[in-house]
Amino acid sequence: MVEIELKFQIPETRRNALLKALDPKKSETIQLQAKYYDTPERLLGKNGIALRQRLEGTRWIQTLKAAGKNHLERFEHNYDLGELAQPPLLDLSIYETKSEAQSILNQALGANFSELNLQFETNIQRTRRVLSFDQTEIEVSLDIGFIQTLTQKIDVHEVEFELQQGTLHALLAFSFEWVKKYQLWLDVRSKAEIGHLLASNLTVSPATLSKDFQLIKKDSADKNVRLLVTQQLQHLLPNIAAISAGVAQQEHFDQAELALEHLYLTTHLFKDWSSDISDKWGYQLQAFKQQFENLKHFQQMKDTLGTFLQNPNTTTQLEKDILYASEKLNNLVKSTLNVHHFLELFTFSLNSVITQQTHDLKWYAQTTLHHQYKLLQESLNQANIGQFESLDLLSTHIRELKFSFPILTSIYDVKNLQKYSKALNDAQLAAKEYQVLASSALYIQQTELEASDWFVLGWLTAKQEIYAEKLIEATEQFMVSRKFIK
């Protein structure tokens, strides 16, 4: 069975209001006590699997959950163990006749079934009520309680919206109404994930990394771009959740920035692949990722130029800019506007009613690739080392093609794409270095310079010219290596 649900964290100031909205007199309140099992090496947790036994009212239910194709869907198998005088022992024989459940366990555990033991427990009071919205039934569950191991404990206060009957679109629209009213922020971390971290004396899961995407040749351009957005959301949202919860490491910030960059480029470069892609998404994603880029840039300047900056005004301003950018970003990741945007992207990516298109996938891929080459050639023709704007434009087109090239060229049966990718990679690295240097020089120019800062500015300008030459040269090399495109 596949369940479709969304989970949100609730700001402390809005918790009472949300509970009143559920109206406890019209809701069902149950106590949920659960025991979660795994191996000492956390083989289930590392594979996104939860195996638990939970006392629901007077009955014990054994449940196996596993990650689905996206952050809305999960595999779930429930087995009623009945009313028992004592907490039950883990029963794995349940899955012997359930092929999908058994396969999930086999892939994660291999031959280590005997190593499963109790890792942590939860004690939750759930207030739940089924509400109707746009001919759709949605179960709203407010969970209040804690997760604990033998030595540690963490509080839980969250709300879930689960689709009981009706459309996914209605579930997302309903969820956003509650997001606006109670300032909820989306959290794709499960209780099981948090419990496994607690049992391992950790505060956060490793950052989720980007995955390569291959076009599915038999599918339409519309379906492919939806699949691409789905994969990018799977990259983005776990990292955003860690940042929102205040437990993120630098890698979570870096990967969230990369995911936003990829989503922006997808909605910008492939916007003709689906009539449902909104122009506003690109603007929103660009504005959001800009906040990550600002913070990263200030931090890079501090790390690389901090020892050279003798002007106390410049150094002090840089520290202030880092602090302000960090606070602004921490607020933005939980903002109602961005949560709404995530839900819109969810709606697009999971829409199963796809319009028939007059052209096949290869036509769309070739058209997009040829258009990008045309823009790159035009910007290369106009590039001038003495004109920073022309180099910025060239860098932008290189960055765009660096993203789309491995995706679009997967439609070609070319065995040796590595040499083309290497030429493009050289141009992209030069473009990246050039843009970092250019933005650093611009920042220093906007401050009150002292003699030492003029030295730094001169050094940055000289480095800019070096990388500008590398950028133009590498781009020229790449442009002669595209003979496979017909």
VOPAGU-2260 file (C-alpha; in pm, 1 decimal, decimal comma):
REM VOPAGU-2260
SITE   aa  ch    i         X         Y         Z
SITE  MET   A    0       0,0       0,0       0,0
SITE  VAL   A    1     119,9     353,9     -77,7
SITE  GLU   A    2      27,6     638,4     156,1
SITE  ILE   A    3      37,2    1001,5      43,9
SITE  GLU   A    4     103,9    1255,0     317,8
SITE  LEU   A    5     274,6    1583,6     398,5
SITE  LYS   A    6     434,0    1667,8     732,6
SITE  PHE   A    7     493,3    2014,3     876,3
SITE  GLN   A    8     654,6    2162,1    1184,4
SITE  ILE   A    9     452,9    2420,2    1380,2
SITE  PRO   A   10     599,4    2741,8    1525,0
SITE  GLU   A   11     555,7    2744,3    1901,4
SITE  THR   A   12     343,6    3060,8    1885,3
SITE  ARG   A   13      86,5    2893,2    1655,0
SITE  ARG   A   14      48,4    2555,6    1827,4
SITE  ASN   A   15    -253,5    2639,2    2043,1
SITE  ALA   A   16    -433,1    2802,4    1750,6
SITE  LEU   A   17    -384,0    2494,2    1534,2
SITE  LEU   A   18    -513,6    2265,0    1808,4
SITE  LYS   A   19    -825,0    2482,1    1842,2
SITE  ALA   A   20    -877,5    2464,6    1465,7
SITE  LEU   A   21    -893,9    2086,5    1489,8
SITE  ASP   A   22   -1156,6    2124,3    1764,0
SITE  PRO   A   23   -1070,6    1838,9    2003,8
SITE  LYS   A   24   -1443,7    1787,4    2072,1
SITE  LYS   A   25   -1490,7    1682,9    1708,9
SITE  SER   A   26   -1160,7    1498,3    1681,7
SITE  GLU   A   27   -1033,9    1160,7    1793,5
SITE  THR   A   28    -748,3    1156,5    2043,4
SITE  ILE   A   29    -537,9     842,9    2076,9
SITE  GLN   A   30    -215,6     756,4    2253,9
SITE  LEU   A   31      51,9     602,0    2031,0
SITE  GLN   A   32     339,3     414,6    2190,4
SITE  ALA   A   33     583,5     266,3    1941,2
SITE  LYS   A   34     902,4      60,9    1939,2
SITE  TYR   A   35    1141,9      92,7    1644,3
SITE  TYR   A   36    1381,1    -182,6    1539,6
SITE  ASP   A   37    1705,4    -181,7    1343,4
SITE  THR   A   38    2050,3    -339,8    1337,5
SITE  PRO   A   39    2343,1    -187,5    1530,7
SITE  GLU   A   40    2474,3     -58,4    1193,6
SITE  ARG   A   41    2135,0     110,0    1120,5
SITE  LEU   A   42    2088,0     -85,6     796,7
SITE  LEU   A   43    1716,4      -5,1     782,5
SITE  GLY   A   44    1756,6     362,8     866,8
SITE  LYS   A   45    2031,0     407,7     607,6
SITE  ASN   A   46    1792,7     272,0     344,4
SITE  GLY   A   47    1499,5     493,7     445,0
SITE  ILE   A   48    1310,1     205,3     607,1
SITE  ALA   A   49    1123,3     197,7     937,7
SITE  LEU   A   50    1012,5    -119,3    1118,3
SITE  ARG   A   51     799,1     -59,5    1425,3
SITE  GLN   A   52     538,2    -201,2    1660,1
SITE  ARG   A   53     285,2      53,4    1785,7
SITE  LEU   A   54      13,0      37,0    2047,2
SITE  GLU   A   55    -288,4     210,5    1891,7
SITE  GLY   A   56    -560,5     232,0    2152,6
SITE  THR   A   57    -575,4    -126,0    2279,5
SITE  ARG   A   58    -423,6    -302,8    1977,3
SITE  TRP   A   59     -63,8    -358,9    1867,6
SITE  ILE   A   60      11,3    -289,3    1500,5
SITE  GLN   A   61     337,3    -391,5    1334,3
SITE  THR   A   62     430,0    -158,9    1046,3
SITE  LEU   A   63     694,7    -159,9     776,5
SITE  LYS   A   64     753,1     170,0     594,0
SITE  ALA   A   65     989,6     248,4     307,3
SITE  ALA   A   66    1067,0     551,5      95,3
SITE  GLY   A   67     862,6     593,3    -221,7
SITE  LYS   A   68     929,2     758,5    -557,0
SITE  ASN   A   69     901,3    1104,0    -400,2
SITE  HIS   A   70     856,0    1280,7     -66,7
SITE  LEU   A   71     477,4    1244,7     -75,6
SITE  GLU   A   72     456,0     871,0    -129,6
SITE  ARG   A   73     572,0     588,3      95,0
SITE  PHE   A   74     532,1     211,9      93,5
SITE  GLU   A   75     348,0     100,6     405,3
SITE  HIS   A   76     246,2    -244,7     529,0
SITE  ASN   A   77      42,4    -278,1     849,8
SITE  TYR   A   78     -31,9    -600,1    1038,3
SITE  ASP   A   79    -269,9    -617,2    1335,1
SITE  LEU   A   80    -109,7    -821,7    1614,2
SITE  GLY   A   81    -422,1    -791,4    1830,1
SITE  GLU   A   82    -483,9    -703,1    2195,6
SITE  LEU   A   83    -196,3    -836,4    2403,9
SITE  ALA   A   84    -128,2    -837,8    2776,0
SITE  GLN   A   85     243,5    -781,2    2715,7
SITE  PRO   A   86     430,2    -588,5    2443,2
SITE  PRO   A   87     487,8    -829,9    2152,9
SITE  LEU   A   88     814,2    -963,6    2016,8
SITE  LEU   A   89     913,5    -864,7    1663,8
SITE  ASP   A   90     748,6   -1102,8    1415,3
SITE  LEU   A   91     926,1   -1124,7    1076,9
SITE  SER   A   92     720,9   -1422,0     956,0
SITE  ILE   A   93     450,6   -1168,8     865,5
SITE  TYR   A   94     643,1   -1076,8     549,4
SITE  GLU   A   95     709,2   -1427,7     416,3
SITE  THR   A   96     397,8   -1409,3     195,7
SITE  LYS   A   97     429,2   -1035,1     120,1
SITE  SER   A   98     674,8   -1021,8    -169,0
SITE  GLU   A   99     722,2    -643,4    -184,8
SITE  ALA   A  100     775,4    -609,5     189,8
SITE  GLN   A  101    1011,6    -907,6     196,4
SITE  SER   A  102    1210,3    -766,0     -94,7
SITE  ILE   A  103    1249,8    -432,0      84,3
SITE  LEU   A  104    1385,6    -604,6     395,0
SITE  ASN   A  105    1611,8    -839,1     197,1
SITE  GLN   A  106    1774,1    -554,5       5,3
SITE  ALA   A  107    1845,6    -359,3     323,4
SITE  LEU   A  108    1939,4    -639,7     563,4
SITE  GLY   A  109    2088,9    -913,4     347,5
SITE  ALA   A  110    2164,9   -1193,9     592,5
SITE  ASN   A  111    2147,5    -972,2     903,3
SITE  PHE   A  112    1785,7   -1028,5    1009,1
SITE  SER   A  113    1895,6   -1177,8    1341,5
SITE  GLU   A  114    2069,5    -851,3    1435,6
SITE  LEU   A  115    1743,5    -653,9    1452,0
SITE  ASN   A  116    1676,1    -515,9    1798,6
SITE  LEU   A  117    1503,3    -225,7    1972,5
SITE  GLN   A  118    1669,9     109,4    1899,2
SITE  PHE   A  119    1430,6     376,1    2025,7
SITE  GLU   A  120    1070,1     438,3    2131,0
SITE  THR   A  121     809,7     708,0    2072,8
SITE  ASN   A  122     523,0     823,6    2291,5
SITE  ILE   A  123     279,6    1042,2    2098,7
SITE  GLN   A  124     -65,0    1183,8    2167,0
SITE  ARG   A  125    -236,7    1214,2    1831,0
SITE  THR   A  126    -537,2    1436,8    1772,5
SITE  ARG   A  127    -684,6    1351,2    1435,7
SITE  ARG   A  128    -980,2    1453,6    1231,2
SITE  VAL   A  129   -1091,2    1392,9     872,6
SITE  LEU   A  130   -1182,8    1714,0     691,4
SITE  SER   A  131   -1341,3    1763,3     349,7
SITE  PHE   A  132   -1192,2    2000,2      93,5
SITE  ASP   A  133   -1285,7    2028,3    -273,7
SITE  GLN   A  134   -1447,0    1681,5    -282,3
SITE  THR   A  135   -1140,2    1535,7    -113,6
SITE  GLU   A  136   -1108,1    1378,1     231,5
SITE  ILE   A  137    -791,2    1463,9     423,3
SITE  GLU   A  138    -689,3    1329,0     762,7
SITE  VAL   A  139    -524,7    1596,6     977,2
SITE  SER   A  140    -312,1    1453,4    1258,0
SITE  LEU   A  141    -153,6    1668,3    1528,4
SITE  ASP   A  142     123,6    1474,0    1703,6
SITE  ILE   A  143     255,0    1587,9    2042,5
SITE  GLY   A  144     498,9    1381,6    2247,4
SITE  PHE   A  145     859,2    1262,5    2242,6
SITE  ILE   A  146    1114,9    1023,3    2095,5
SITE  GLN   A  147    1354,9     856,6    2337,9
SITE  THR   A  148    1641,2     613,5    2374,9
SITE  LEU   A  149    1774,6     482,0    2703,9
SITE  THR   A  150    1980,0     798,9    2750,8
SITE  GLN   A  151    1826,7    1074,4    2535,2
SITE  LYS   A  152    1492,1    1234,2    2458,8
SITE  ILE   A  153    1359,8    1482,5    2202,7
SITE  ASP   A  154    1018,6    1650,5    2187,0
SITE  VAL   A  155     776,5    1614,1    1894,4
SITE  HIS   A  156     517,7    1873,7    1790,1
SITE  GLU   A  157     409,8    1839,2    1426,3
SITE  VAL   A  158     109,2    1809,0    1198,6
SITE  GLU   A  159      49,4    1568,3     909,7
SITE  PHE   A  160    -199,4    1584,9     622,8
SITE  GLU   A  161    -277,8    1247,1     467,4
SITE  LEU   A  162    -485,7    1193,7     154,9
SITE  GLN   A  163    -774,3     958,3     235,6
SITE  GLN   A  164    -983,2     998,7     -77,0
SITE  GLY   A  165    -974,2    1244,1    -367,4
SITE  THR   A  166    -703,9    1429,5    -558,1
SITE  LEU   A  167    -344,3    1512,3    -484,5
SITE  HIS   A  168    -402,3    1866,2    -611,3
SITE  ALA   A  169    -669,1    1919,9    -344,6
SITE  LEU   A  170    -437,4    1783,2     -73,0
SITE  LEU   A  171    -168,2    2032,6    -169,9
SITE  ALA   A  172    -414,3    2322,9    -192,9
SITE  PHE   A  173    -561,6    2233,1     146,3
SITE  SER   A  174    -213,5    2208,1     300,2
SITE  PHE   A  175    -117,6    2551,6     178,7
SITE  GLU   A  176    -422,2    2710,1     341,5
SITE  TRP   A  177    -294,6    2576,7     674,8
SITE  VAL   A  178      62,5    2680,2     591,1
SITE  LYS   A  179     -50,8    3040,8     544,4
SITE  LYS   A  180    -264,9    3049,8     856,1
SITE  TYR   A  181     -22,6    2881,2    1097,8
SITE  GLN   A  182     318,5    2956,5     936,8
SITE  LEU   A  183     396,0    2585,9     900,3
SITE  TRP   A  184     722,2    2473,2     743,5
SITE  LEU   A  185     764,6    2156,8     540,9
SITE  ASP   A  186     967,9    1879,2     702,5
SITE  VAL   A  187    1043,3    1560,5     506,9
SITE  ARG   A  188    1225,6    1399,7     801,3
SITE  SER   A  189    1031,3    1113,0     956,3
SITE  LYS   A  190    1009,9    1026,9    1325,9
SITE  ALA   A  191    1205,0     713,6    1239,4
SITE  GLU   A  192    1490,0     915,9    1086,8
SITE  ILE   A  193    1507,4    1143,5    1391,1
SITE  GLY   A  194    1492,7     843,6    1622,3
SITE  HIS   A  195    1776,3     668,7    1440,1
SITE  LEU   A  196    1985,1     985,0    1469,5
SITE  LEU   A  197    1910,7    1003,2    1841,5
SITE  ALA   A  198    2010,6     638,8    1887,3
SITE  SER   A  199    2336,8     710,8    1700,5
SITE  ASN   A  200    2412,2    1026,9    1905,1
SITE  LEU   A  201    2380,8    1237,7    1589,0
SITE  THR   A  202    2183,0    1554,7    1524,0
SITE  VAL   A  203    2145,5    1543,6    1146,5
SITE  SER   A  204    2156,1    1299,2     856,2
SITE  PRO   A  205    2427,4    1346,5     592,3
SITE  ALA   A  206    2344,8    1600,6     324,3
SITE  THR   A  207    2145,6    1460,9      31,4
SITE  LEU   A  208    2350,4    1475,0    -287,9
SITE  SER   A  209    2257,4    1540,1    -649,8
SITE  LYS   A  210    2200,4    1247,1    -884,6
SITE  ASP   A  211    2254,1    1223,1   -1258,4
SITE  PHE   A  212    1938,0    1230,1   -1469,8
SITE  GLN   A  213    1883,9    1028,4   -1785,1
SITE  LEU   A  214    1606,7    1114,9   -2028,9
SITE  ILE   A  215    1357,7     833,0   -2080,3
SITE  LYS   A  216    1344,2     816,4   -2458,3
SITE  LYS   A  217    1004,6     647,1   -2481,4
SITE  ASP   A  218     836,8     921,1   -2275,1
SITE  SER   A  219     733,4    1271,2   -2379,5
SITE  ALA   A  220     927,6    1588,1   -2304,5
SITE  ASP   A  221     647,5    1687,8   -2066,8
SITE  LYS   A  222     679,0    1370,4   -1861,4
SITE  ASN   A  223    1058,5    1385,7   -1858,8
SITE  VAL   A  224    1070,8    1738,8   -1723,7
SITE  ARG   A  225     826,3    1643,5   -1446,8
SITE  LEU   A  226    1047,8    1348,9   -1353,7
SITE  LEU   A  227    1348,4    1580,3   -1351,2
SITE  VAL   A  228    1174,6    1823,3   -1113,0
SITE  THR   A  229    1073,2    1530,5    -889,2
SITE  GLN   A  230    1436,3    1418,8    -862,4
SITE  GLN   A  231    1552,5    1773,5    -791,1
SITE  LEU   A  232    1295,6    1813,4    -512,4
SITE  GLN   A  233    1427,7    1490,7    -359,6
SITE  HIS   A  234    1769,0    1655,8    -363,3
SITE  LEU   A  235    1649,7    1988,6    -222,9
SITE  LEU   A  236    1396,4    1917,0      49,9
SITE  PRO   A  237    1599,2    1701,1     294,7
SITE  ASN   A  238    1871,4    1967,3     293,6
SITE  ILE   A  239    1615,5    2245,9     340,3
SITE  ALA   A  240    1461,3    2051,2     631,1
SITE  ALA   A  241    1798,9    2029,2     806,2
SITE  ILE   A  242    1853,0    2403,7     761,2
SITE  SER   A  243    1500,5    2485,4     881,8
SITE  ALA   A  244    1549,9    2269,6    1191,7
SITE  GLY   A  245    1872,1    2452,8    1275,6
SITE  VAL   A  246    2089,8    2139,8    1261,5
SITE  ALA   A  247    2247,1    2178,4     915,9
SITE  GLN   A  248    2616,1    2150,2     838,0
SITE  GLN   A  249    2787,7    2343,3     558,3
SITE  GLU   A  250    2730,0    2059,4     312,4
SITE  HIS   A  251    2352,3    2093,5     358,2
SITE  PHE   A  252    2375,9    2460,5     258,0
SITE  ASP   A  253    2595,5    2377,2     -40,9
SITE  GLN   A  254    2364,5    2102,0    -162,9
SITE  ALA   A  255    2050,5    2312,8    -111,9
SITE  GLU   A  256    2210,5    2588,8    -320,8
SITE  LEU   A  257    2301,3    2335,9    -592,6
SITE  ALA   A  258    1948,6    2189,9    -594,6
SITE  LEU   A  259    1794,6    2536,2    -626,2
SITE  GLU   A  260    2034,0    2614,1    -910,0
SITE  HIS   A  261    1926,6    2296,8   -1091,1
SITE  LEU   A  262    1556,8    2366,6   -1036,6
SITE  TYR   A  263    1599,8    2720,8   -1163,1
SITE  LEU   A  264    1784,8    2605,0   -1474,2
SITE  THR   A  265    1524,9    2336,3   -1540,3
SITE  THR   A  266    1231,6    2578,6   -1527,1
SITE  HIS   A  267    1430,0    2834,0   -1730,0
SITE  LEU   A  268    1590,9    2619,3   -2000,3
SITE  PHE   A  269    1318,1    2355,2   -2037,1
SITE  LYS   A  270    1015,7    2583,0   -1995,3
SITE  ASP   A  271     891,5    2494,2   -2345,0
SITE  TRP   A  272     882,2    2125,7   -2257,7
SITE  SER   A  273     556,4    2164,3   -2064,2
SITE  SER   A  274     279,0    2421,7   -2086,6
SITE  ASP   A  275     232,7    2390,5   -1708,6
SITE  ILE   A  276     569,6    2546,5   -1620,7
SITE  SER   A  277     506,2    2892,5   -1478,5
SITE  ASP   A  278     737,5    3183,3   -1559,5
SITE  LYS   A  279     718,8    3298,7   -1197,2
SITE  TRP   A  280     891,7    2979,9   -1076,7
SITE  GLY   A  281    1215,9    3084,9   -1238,4
SITE  TYR   A  282    1205,3    3427,8   -1074,2
SITE  GLN   A  283    1122,2    3278,4    -733,9
SITE  LEU   A  284    1392,1    3012,8    -753,0
SITE  GLN   A  285    1651,7    3262,0    -869,9
SITE  ALA   A  286    1569,7    3501,1    -585,6
SITE  PHE   A  287    1583,8    3218,9    -328,5
SITE  LYS   A  288    1912,3    3070,7    -450,6
SITE  GLN   A  289    2061,5    3421,0    -460,1
SITE  GLN   A  290    2038,7    3427,7     -79,5
SITE  PHE   A  291    2247,0    3108,9     -58,4
SITE  GLU   A  292    2495,7    3252,0    -306,2
SITE  ASN   A  293    2526,1    3577,4    -111,9
SITE  LEU   A  294    2606,7    3400,8     213,6
SITE  LYS   A  295    2851,5    3166,4      44,0
SITE  HIS   A  296    3024,0    3455,5    -131,0
SITE  PHE   A  297    3067,1    3655,8     190,6
SITE  GLN   A  298    3207,3    3349,8     367,4
SITE  GLN   A  299    3447,3    3281,5      80,2
SITE  MET   A  300    3568,5    3642,6      89,9
SITE  LYS   A  301    3632,9    3617,4     462,0
SITE  ASP   A  302    3826,8    3291,1     419,0
SITE  THR   A  303    4032,7    3400,3     117,0
SITE  LEU   A  304    4074,2    3777,0     155,4
SITE  GLY   A  305    4029,0    3831,6     527,6
SITE  THR   A  306    4402,1    3831,6     603,3
SITE  PHE   A  307    4467,8    4091,7     330,7
SITE  LEU   A  308    4199,7    4339,0     439,6
SITE  GLN   A  309    4357,7    4585,6     682,4
SITE  ASN   A  310    4074,3    4836,9     661,8
SITE  PRO   A  311    3865,8    4782,2     979,4
SITE  ASN   A  312    3558,3    4928,9     809,7
SITE  THR   A  313    3575,1    4668,1     532,4
SITE  THR   A  314    3636,2    4381,9     774,5
SITE  THR   A  315    3356,4    4492,7    1009,4
SITE  GLN   A  316    3111,7    4535,9     722,6
SITE  LEU   A  317    3195,5    4189,6     590,9
SITE  GLU   A  318    3121,5    4035,8     933,0
SITE  LYS   A  319    2790,0    4222,5     946,6
SITE  ASP   A  320    2699,1    4108,7     595,6
SITE  ILE   A  321    2767,7    3744,9     686,9
SITE  LEU   A  322    2551,2    3768,4     998,7
SITE  TYR   A  323    2266,4    3942,4     814,9
SITE  ALA   A  324    2277,0    3700,1     520,3
SITE  SER   A  325    2273,8    3402,3     757,8
SITE  GLU   A  326    1973,8    3530,1     956,6
SITE  LYS   A  327    1784,5    3620,4     640,3
SITE  LEU   A  328    1842,3    3277,4     489,7
SITE  ASN   A  329    1734,4    3094,2     805,7
SITE  ASN   A  330    1406,4    3286,4     795,6
SITE  LEU   A  331    1351,6    3238,0     423,5
SITE  VAL   A  332    1381,7    2857,3     424,9
SITE  LYS   A  333    1071,4    2842,3     649,1
SITE  SER   A  334     883,5    3129,9     487,1
SITE  THR   A  335     525,4    3080,6     371,5
SITE  LEU   A  336     620,4    3197,2      22,1
SITE  ASN   A  337     886,3    2929,7     -20,8
SITE  VAL   A  338     672,8    2652,2     129,9
SITE  HIS   A  339     398,8    2748,9    -116,0
SITE  HIS   A  340     651,1    2732,8    -396,4
SITE  PHE   A  341     760,0    2382,8    -291,8
SITE  LEU   A  342     396,6    2270,4    -297,0
SITE  GLU   A  343     346,3    2417,3    -644,1
SITE  LEU   A  344     648,4    2226,9    -770,4
SITE  PHE   A  345     512,5    1912,1    -605,0
SITE  THR   A  346     182,7    1960,9    -787,1
SITE  PHE   A  347     360,1    2001,0   -1120,6
SITE  SER   A  348     598,1    1710,0   -1075,3
SITE  LEU   A  349     330,0    1462,2    -968,9
SITE  ASN   A  350      57,8    1557,3   -1216,1
SITE  SER   A  351     -36,8    1239,8   -1403,8
SITE  VAL   A  352    -266,8    1410,0   -1658,3
SITE  ILE   A  353     -17,6    1507,8   -1925,9
SITE  THR   A  354    -110,7    1681,9   -2252,8
SITE  GLN   A  355     -18,9    1510,3   -2579,4
SITE  GLN   A  356     262,1    1689,9   -2762,9
SITE  THR   A  357     308,8    1733,3   -3138,3
SITE  HIS   A  358     685,0    1665,8   -3122,2
SITE  ASP   A  359     879,2    1377,8   -2971,6
SITE  LEU   A  360    1139,5    1402,6   -2696,0
SITE  LYS   A  361    1435,4    1412,2   -2934,5
SITE  TRP   A  362    1294,5    1718,7   -3112,1
SITE  TYR   A  363    1263,0    1907,1   -2782,8
SITE  ALA   A  364    1611,2    1804,2   -2668,4
SITE  GLN   A  365    1773,8    1899,3   -2997,7
SITE  THR   A  366    1586,4    2229,1   -3018,3
SITE  THR   A  367    1691,0    2323,5   -2664,4
SITE  LEU   A  368    2053,1    2222,0   -2722,8
SITE  HIS   A  369    2079,7    2411,7   -3052,8
SITE  HIS   A  370    1929,4    2722,1   -2892,1
SITE  GLN   A  371    2183,7    2711,6   -2609,8
SITE  TYR   A  372    2470,4    2671,7   -2855,0
SITE  LYS   A  373    2344,3    2969,9   -3052,4
SITE  LEU   A  374    2333,4    3189,4   -2740,0
SITE  LEU   A  375    2677,9    3069,2   -2634,1
SITE  GLN   A  376    2827,5    3145,6   -2975,0
SITE  GLU   A  377    2672,7    3492,4   -2977,2
SITE  SER   A  378    2805,1    3572,3   -2630,4
SITE  LEU   A  379    3148,8    3436,0   -2726,3
SITE  ASN   A  380    3157,1    3663,9   -3032,2
SITE  GLN   A  381    3080,5    3963,1   -2807,9
SITE  ALA   A  382    3315,4    3867,4   -2523,1
SITE  ASN   A  383    3586,8    4118,7   -2445,5
SITE  ILE   A  384    3835,3    4103,2   -2158,0
SITE  GLY   A  385    3784,6    4472,3   -2096,9
SITE  GLN   A  386    3405,3    4447,1   -2082,0
SITE  PHE   A  387    3294,0    4270,7   -1766,1
SITE  GLU   A  388    2926,5    4257,1   -1868,3
SITE  SER   A  389    3010,1    4057,8   -2180,7
SITE  LEU   A  390    3212,0    3809,8   -1972,9
SITE  ASP   A  391    2928,4    3776,4   -1719,5
SITE  LEU   A  392    2691,1    3685,1   -2002,1
SITE  LEU   A  393    2936,0    3431,5   -2143,4
SITE  SER   A  394    2981,6    3280,0   -1795,1
SITE  THR   A  395    2603,9    3251,7   -1752,6
SITE  HIS   A  396    2559,7    3065,0   -2081,4
SITE  ILE   A  397    2848,2    2832,2   -1997,0
SITE  ARG   A  398    2688,8    2755,9   -1658,7
SITE  GLU   A  399    2354,4    2681,2   -1824,5
SITE  LEU   A  400    2504,6    2447,9   -2081,5
SITE  LYS   A  401    2716,3    2273,3   -1817,6
SITE  PHE   A  402    2390,6    2176,9   -1644,5
SITE  SER   A  403    2184,6    2078,7   -1949,4
SITE  PHE   A  404    2456,1    1914,2   -2162,3
SITE  PRO   A  405    2466,9    1570,2   -1990,3
SITE  ILE   A  406    2085,9    1559,2   -1979,8
SITE  LEU   A  407    2017,9    1663,6   -2339,2
SITE  THR   A  408    2298,5    1460,1   -2496,8
SITE  SER   A  409    2163,0    1138,7   -2345,7
SITE  ILE   A  410    1933,5    1118,8   -2650,8
SITE  TYR   A  411    2239,4    1069,8   -2874,4
SITE  ASP   A  412    2410,6     736,7   -2926,9
SITE  VAL   A  413    2758,4     882,5   -2886,7
SITE  LYS   A  414    3014,5     661,0   -2717,1
SITE  ASN   A  415    3278,2     923,5   -2644,3
SITE  LEU   A  416    3102,2    1221,0   -2492,9
SITE  GLN   A  417    3374,7    1255,2   -2230,0
SITE  LYS   A  418    3595,0    1474,0   -2449,5
SITE  TYR   A  419    3306,5    1713,9   -2510,7
SITE  SER   A  420    3222,8    1719,8   -2141,5
SITE  LYS   A  421    3587,7    1787,3   -2050,3
SITE  ALA   A  422    3606,4    2087,4   -2282,6
SITE  LEU   A  423    3284,4    2224,1   -2133,2
SITE  ASN   A  424    3404,8    2154,2   -1779,8
SITE  ASP   A  425    3724,1    2354,8   -1838,9
SITE  ALA   A  426    3515,7    2652,2   -1955,5
SITE  GLN   A  427    3278,3    2620,2   -1661,2
SITE  LEU   A  428    3559,5    2615,5   -1402,9
SITE  ALA   A  429    3714,4    2926,4   -1558,6
SITE  ALA   A  430    3372,2    3096,5   -1560,0
SITE  LYS   A  431    3317,7    3010,3   -1194,1
SITE  GLU   A  432    3654,1    3147,8   -1084,9
SITE  TYR   A  433    3604,2    3460,9   -1292,1
SITE  GLN   A  434    3262,4    3534,4   -1139,2
SITE  VAL   A  435    3390,5    3486,3    -782,0
SITE  LEU   A  436    3677,9    3726,0    -846,0
SITE  ALA   A  437    3454,6    3979,7   -1020,3
SITE  SER   A  438    3200,1    3988,9    -738,3
SITE  SER   A  439    3476,6    4017,5    -476,9
SITE  ALA   A  440    3631,3    4311,4    -659,8
SITE  LEU   A  441    3292,6    4481,5    -688,4
SITE  TYR   A  442    3230,1    4439,1    -313,7
SITE  ILE   A  443    3562,1    4599,8    -221,6
SITE  GLN   A  444    3506,3    4885,8    -465,8
SITE  GLN   A  445    3184,0    4971,1    -282,5
SITE  THR   A  446    3365,8    5028,5      48,9
SITE  GLU   A  447    3590,7    5310,5     169,8
SITE  LEU   A  448    3928,4    5187,5      50,3
SITE  GLU   A  449    4260,8    5225,2     227,0
SITE  ALA   A  450    4602,9    5160,4      74,9
SITE  SER   A  451    4601,0    4790,2     166,3
SITE  ASP   A  452    4259,0    4741,0       6,0
SITE  TRP   A  453    4382,0    4900,3    -315,9
SITE  PHE   A  454    4648,0    4629,9    -321,0
SITE  VAL   A  455    4383,3    4359,0    -283,5
SITE  LEU   A  456    4169,3    4518,9    -553,7
SITE  GLY   A  457    4465,2    4526,5    -792,0
SITE  TRP   A  458    4539,3    4161,6    -720,4
SITE  LEU   A  459    4175,6    4064,8    -784,4
SITE  THR   A  460    4166,0    4259,7   -1110,8
SITE  ALA   A  461    4482,0    4091,7   -1237,0
SITE  LYS   A  462    4341,5    3749,2   -1147,9
SITE  GLN   A  463    4015,6    3838,5   -1325,0
SITE  GLU   A  464    4200,1    3905,5   -1647,7
SITE  ILE   A  465    4380,6    3571,9   -1624,2
SITE  TYR   A  466    4057,9    3377,2   -1579,9
SITE  ALA   A  467    3879,7    3587,5   -1840,7
SITE  GLU   A  468    4140,6    3474,5   -2095,0
SITE  LYS   A  469    4102,7    3112,5   -1978,3
SITE  LEU   A  470    3723,9    3143,4   -2007,6
SITE  ILE   A  471    3734,3    3269,4   -2365,3
SITE  GLU   A  472    3998,2    3018,0   -2469,8
SITE  ALA   A  473    3818,4    2719,6   -2310,5
SITE  THR   A  474    3486,0    2823,4   -2463,0
SITE  GLU   A  475    3644,8    2847,7   -2809,0
SITE  GLN   A  476    3787,3    2496,8   -2763,2
SITE  PHE   A  477    3449,2    2362,5   -2664,1
SITE  MET   A  478    3269,1    2523,9   -2956,2
SITE  VAL   A  479    3479,0    2333,0   -3208,4
SITE  SER   A  480    3405,4    2000,9   -3037,4
SITE  ARG   A  481    3035,4    1965,1   -3118,0
SITE  LYS   A  482    3042,1    1776,5   -3446,0
SITE  PHE   A  483    2819,7    1500,9   -3312,0
SITE  ILE   A  484    2521,5    1739,8   -3301,3
SITE  LYS   A  485    2328,7    1721,4   -3626,8
